Amino acid sequence: MDNSLRILFVSAEVAPYAKTGGLADVAGSLPGVLSGMGMDIRVVLPGYKEIEAEQTYVADYPVIMGDRHETCILKEIKDAAATTYTINNYHYYYRDGIYMHHDDGERFAFLCKACLNLCKAIGFKPDLIHMNDWHTGPIALLLEKKYKKKDPFYRHIKTLLTIHNLEYQGHFEKDILDLLGLPEELFVPEGVEFYGKFNFLKAGLLYADKINTVSHTYSREILTPEYGEGLEGVLLNRINDLYGIVNGISYDYFNPEDDAFLSYPYNDRDLSGKMRNKAELQAELGLPVKNVPVVGVVHRLVSQKGLDVVIESFEKMMEMGIQFVLLGIGDPYLENTFLDLMEKYPGQVSVRIEFNEKLAHKIYSGSDIFLMPSRFEPCGLGQMISLRYGTIPVVRETGGLKDTVIDIDDDPGKGNGFTFREHTSEAFIYALGRAVNVYRNNPRLWTDMVKRGLRADFSWENSAKEYLHVYNSVLKGISLR
């Protein structure tokens, strides 16, 4: 395979500069690994007001938005893992927050056009543009319907669209076509129209050369009405161009042997540090320091994460004699419900409604069991992080959770967790009960599972090799199916 590729990697979020979720983690990790493999990869994100990193001026150039000429000021972030540019425009990006603005459609339409114009402005002709999520979908549309037809410079550039979460699609008014300088004839059900709106993600699904999701199982699930979010028909038409690649995590940042957030390091040869971290976590959260299963949750508190089954099962969970710790922010109903449960079960439950990276690492390390009962999960990072810290996941068999967690009863030789299929409180509590039973009654098996998690490899190096394979298949015009 050809490693010496030129890749333009476009994302609305890139950690650590701008982040609201897992998209930023992927965009902040994968390009650096690909760069280390020999690729000339350039990362691009909007120049949000919140970005604090030192930047240097690179170029400025016009971007036509409808009947207006906007200016893009291109800057480069200093000391990034891979060459990283910000697309700067005071009108669009110098404001608080990444999303939830009245003109988000126009803001990300600008990003799409500015990224294509960037290539000529700095003389970087990519072999492939790697687009991430709905914000970047129109890049493929613009490339095929406008740029390739008007300028030979763009003629051989290929595209890959990565779907990080199909639920988020970017629905905006029809006038986005005017801003992009594209004809109204594209606004039909067979085109970019979706229930009377311009659909950013659909534009990418229709016109990208290849498409991938962030797990193998999710790439199959989204072909069904249950998970397809109304786009399953479009995806079925692209089935030969659709792949799944499981995300990775940073094994440098998430490392129990060298984690600045932990008081006691440990590894698969010496677990004493994990036990001491557990005792410290219990004390810090006001829980009795004793040998009971500590069950942890570190999530955005949203319906996708399936925490309704945890709430429905809570009394039975407490009857198991466990301690429950939760860290997260999100839906006010879920926040208040878990706070009420903490009041109801003092000494057994600790709930922190906040974003706290240090405490998150302490929960990953100090817990015995980690819960992810998701309704759907394109990939999920929490289960891989928990395994990295020797904390056993209890997960629903969906998306990336199914691809990364093997039920111990299904495969005693490779099992690393406990899984359930139906999204019901009965199925969930049965899986958790099995985990608690092994913890209490089979310490040898439990220790083997903990060590198995610590030895697992969910690093980005494996995923990056798969992306290189897909990049080459795009450029050669071949199918991997």
Secondary structure, 3 states (H helix, E strand, C coil): CCCCCEEEEECCCECCCECCCHHHHHHHHHHHHHHHCCCEEEEEEECCCCCCCCEEEEEEEEEEECCEEEEEEEEEECCCCCEEEEEECHHHHCCCCCCCCCCHHHHHHHHHHHHHHHHHHHCCCCCEEEEECHHHCHHHHHHHHHHHHHCHHHCCCEEEEEECCCCCCCEECCCHHHHHCCCHHHCCCCCCEECCEEEHHHHHHHHCCEEEECCHHHHHHCCCCCCCCCCHHHHHHCHHHEEECCCCECCCCCCCCCCCCCCCCCECCECHHHHHHHHHHHHHCCCCCCCCCEEEEECCECHHHCCHHHHHCHHHHHHCCCEEEEECCECHHHHHHHHHHHHHCCCCEEEECCCCHHHHHHHHHHCCEEEECCCCCCCCCHHHHHHHCCCEEEEECCHHHHHHCCECCCCCCCCCEEEECCCCHHHHHHHHHHHHHHHHHCHHHHHHHHHHHHHCCCEHHHHHHHHHHHHHHHHHCCCCC
